[in-house]
Amino acid sequence: MIKLNKEHTYAQICKILGWEQKAGNSKKAQLKEIESAYEFYHPINKKTNKPKKTYIFTRKIRDVVEPSKSNCGGAHNTKNIQSMIDYLQEKFDLDNN
């Protein structure tokens, strides 16, 4: 369980959630999922006055789901065309029977 109002790094978050640390687009997908599940902010570095890459979570919005090929979007994102897919599957199933 991620503790609220405590500073966390990406590595710490992965360890808490039981996720493998990734790189590239997989890491981006993990961070996007975490950021959508919590309200958060990046603390300010006192030396540079710029935001750090760490997170401080203030409120949980929903449960976190580990990104995978089946729920990552992209080529597998059929939300907008699912009704057409269903129609075509029914049409071809009926013609074959």
DOPA-631952 format. One record per residue (C-alpha): x, y, z; residue number from 1; residue in one letter. Coordinates in nm, 3 decimals. Last residue first. Example, Ala and Ser with C-alpha at 12.3 -4.5 7.8 and 13.67 -1.06 7.14 Angstrom:
<nodes>
+---------+---------+---------+-----+------+
!       X !       Y !       Z ! seq ! type !
+---------+---------+---------+-----+------+
!   1.367 !  -0.106 !   0.714 !   2 !    S !
!   1.230 !  -0.450 !   0.780 !   1 !    A !
+---------+---------+---------+-----+------+
</nodes>
This chain:
<nodes>
+---------+---------+---------+-----+------+
!       X !       Y !       Z ! seq ! type !
+---------+---------+---------+-----+------+
!  -2.404 !  -2.124 !  -3.988 !  97 !    N !
!  -2.127 !  -1.936 !  -4.172 !  96 !    N !
!  -2.345 !  -1.635 !  -4.258 !  95 !    D !
!  -2.457 !  -1.595 !  -3.898 !  94 !    L !
!  -2.101 !  -1.601 !  -3.765 !  93 !    D !
!  -1.992 !  -1.349 !  -4.028 !  92 !    F !
!  -2.265 !  -1.100 !  -3.936 !  91 !    K !
!  -2.224 !  -1.154 !  -3.562 !  90 !    E !
!  -1.850 !  -1.092 !  -3.584 !  89 !    Q !
!  -1.907 !  -0.787 !  -3.802 !  88 !    L !
!  -2.156 !  -0.637 !  -3.557 !  87 !    Y !
!  -1.935 !  -0.704 !  -3.256 !  86 !    D !
!  -1.636 !  -0.544 !  -3.428 !  85 !    I !
!  -1.849 !  -0.243 !  -3.526 !  84 !    M !
!  -1.963 !  -0.199 !  -3.163 !  83 !    S !
!  -1.602 !  -0.235 !  -3.040 !  82 !    Q !
!  -1.472 !   0.045 !  -3.264 !  81 !    I !
!  -1.414 !   0.324 !  -3.014 !  80 !    N !
!  -1.315 !   0.101 !  -2.723 !  79 !    K !
!  -1.090 !  -0.122 !  -2.935 !  78 !    T !
!  -0.757 !  -0.021 !  -2.784 !  77 !    N !
!  -0.532 !  -0.319 !  -2.858 !  76 !    H !
!  -0.332 !  -0.133 !  -3.122 !  75 !    A !
!  -0.259 !   0.140 !  -2.869 !  74 !    G !
!  -0.425 !   0.083 !  -2.534 !  73 !    G !
!  -0.226 !  -0.076 !  -2.252 !  72 !    C !
!  -0.495 !  -0.311 !  -2.121 !  71 !    N !
!  -0.420 !  -0.645 !  -2.289 !  70 !    S !
!  -0.047 !  -0.582 !  -2.338 !  69 !    K !
!  -0.008 !  -0.512 !  -1.969 !  68 !    S !
!  -0.030 !  -0.216 !  -1.732 !  67 !    P !
!  -0.050 !  -0.308 !  -1.362 !  66 !    E !
!  -0.385 !  -0.199 !  -1.221 !  65 !    V !
!  -0.384 !   0.061 !  -0.941 !  64 !    V !
!  -0.696 !   0.093 !  -0.727 !  63 !    D !
!  -0.890 !   0.419 !  -0.745 !  62 !    R !
!  -0.867 !   0.789 !  -0.652 !  61 !    I !
!  -0.613 !   0.767 !  -0.369 !  60 !    K !
!  -0.528 !   1.106 !  -0.221 !  59 !    R !
!  -0.216 !   1.312 !  -0.141 !  58 !    T !
!   0.063 !   1.118 !  -0.310 !  57 !    F !
!   0.411 !   1.267 !  -0.293 !  56 !    I !
!   0.610 !   1.164 !  -0.597 !  55 !    Y !
!   0.978 !   1.169 !  -0.689 !  54 !    T !
!   1.117 !   1.311 !  -1.014 !  53 !    K !
!   1.200 !   1.635 !  -0.835 !  52 !    K !
!   1.037 !   1.966 !  -0.930 !  51 !    P !
!   1.275 !   2.260 !  -0.984 !  50 !    K !
!   1.395 !   2.511 !  -0.722 !  49 !    N !
!   1.753 !   2.405 !  -0.800 !  48 !    T !
!   1.890 !   2.366 !  -0.447 !  47 !    K !
!   1.561 !   2.314 !  -0.259 !  46 !    K !
!   1.433 !   2.050 !  -0.502 !  45 !    N !
!   1.056 !   2.095 !  -0.515 !  44 !    I !
!   0.828 !   1.802 !  -0.436 !  43 !    P !
!   0.637 !   1.645 !  -0.728 !  42 !    H !
!   0.263 !   1.638 !  -0.669 !  41 !    Y !
!   0.002 !   1.370 !  -0.635 !  40 !    F !
!  -0.363 !   1.273 !  -0.672 !  39 !    E !
!  -0.365 !   0.900 !  -0.722 !  38 !    Y !
!  -0.487 !   0.635 !  -0.969 !  37 !    A !
!  -0.415 !   0.835 !  -1.286 !  36 !    S !
!  -0.056 !   0.903 !  -1.182 !  35 !    E !
!   0.005 !   0.535 !  -1.105 !  34 !    I !
!  -0.131 !   0.427 !  -1.444 !  33 !    E !
!   0.070 !   0.693 !  -1.628 !  32 !    K !
!   0.383 !   0.591 !  -1.438 !  31 !    L !
!   0.337 !   0.226 !  -1.538 !  30 !    Q !
!   0.271 !   0.318 !  -1.901 !  29 !    A !
!   0.581 !   0.540 !  -1.909 !  28 !    K !
!   0.787 !   0.255 !  -1.765 !  27 !    K !
!   0.660 !   0.024 !  -2.038 !  26 !    S !
!   0.734 !   0.291 !  -2.300 !  25 !    N !
!   1.102 !   0.307 !  -2.208 !  24 !    G !
!   1.224 !   0.112 !  -1.907 !  23 !    A !
!   1.067 !  -0.127 !  -1.659 !  22 !    K !
!   1.087 !  -0.197 !  -1.288 !  21 !    Q !
!   0.904 !  -0.521 !  -1.209 !  20 !    E !
!   0.586 !  -0.463 !  -1.011 !  19 !    W !
!   0.512 !  -0.579 !  -0.656 !  18 !    G !
!   0.313 !  -0.263 !  -0.578 !  17 !    L !
!   0.544 !  -0.159 !  -0.292 !  16 !    I !
!   0.857 !  -0.249 !  -0.493 !  15 !    K !
!   0.734 !  -0.061 !  -0.798 !  14 !    C !
!   0.659 !   0.247 !  -0.585 !  13 !    I !
!   1.003 !   0.232 !  -0.426 !  12 !    Q !
!   1.176 !   0.216 !  -0.765 !  11 !    A !
!   0.970 !   0.509 !  -0.898 !  10 !    Y !
!   1.069 !   0.715 !  -0.595 !   9 !    T !
!   0.833 !   0.791 !  -0.307 !   8 !    H !
!   0.793 !   1.092 !  -0.074 !   7 !    E !
!   0.530 !   1.050 !   0.198 !   6 !    K !
!   0.196 !   1.235 !   0.215 !   5 !    N !
!   0.000 !   0.915 !   0.147 !   4 !    L !
!   0.154 !   0.573 !   0.194 !   3 !    K !
!   0.140 !   0.337 !  -0.102 !   2 !    I !
!   0.000 !   0.000 !   0.000 !   1 !    M !
+---------+---------+---------+-----+------+
</nodes>
